[in-house]
Amino acid sequence: RVQQLRADGISILLVEHDMKSVMRLCDRITVLNFGRVIAEGTPDEIGRHPEVIKAYLGQKRNSDA
C-alpha cells in the first residue's frame, strides 16, 4: 500500500525503525537518534552517513581485526 501511495505521488510521513524498509520506500529521509536529527538526505546519502551507520546500520568488520 505504501508503494502505491508513493507511485501516486502522495507524500507520507513514515516512522519506522527497519532501515531496510526505509531505504527501499523513501525518497528523502530524516534520521533521529535519541530525539536529535543526525542526518537528512536521500537513501544513498543516508547509507553513507557515518552517524547513521554507527547508530542504525552497523559497521562492517575489518577482515584483519
N, C-alpha and C positions, 0 to 999 in steps of 0.2 A: 504493500500500500504506500509506503514512504517513497519507494522508487517511482511509482506512478505520479504521485504529487510532484515530485522533483521534475519528472518528464513534462508535466503540465505547466511548469514554471512557477509553481506556488512555493513561496518562502515558508520555511519550517524552523522552529526553534527546537532542536533536538538535544536533550540532556541524556547523555549516555556515557558509560564507563568502558564499554567494549570498543577499544580503539580500532580494531579491525573493521568493525561496522561503521564507525565514524569516518574512517579514512575512505571507505568504499562509497558511502552515501552522500558526503558533504562536499560542496564546492569551496566553502570558506569555513574555517574552524577557529574558535577561541578556546584556548585551554586554560583551565584554572587548576591550581594546586593549593589546597587548604584555603580556598576563597580568594586567592590572588591570581590575577591574569599573568600567565608566564609566557604565552605565545599567541599570536594571531597570524593566520595565513592560509594558504592552500594546503591540501593534504601533503603535497611534496615538500613544502616548506616546513610543515609541522613534523613530518617524518625525519627531517634532518636537524631539527632544533635540539641543541644539547640539553636544555632543561626538561623538555618533553621526554626525550629519550631516558633521562635519568629518572623522572617521576613515573612514567607510564609504560614505556616501550622496553626498557631494559637495554643494557649494553651487551654487544657481542663479546664473548670471551676471547681473549687473545690466545691463540694456539700455543704460544710459548709459555704461558702462565702456569 
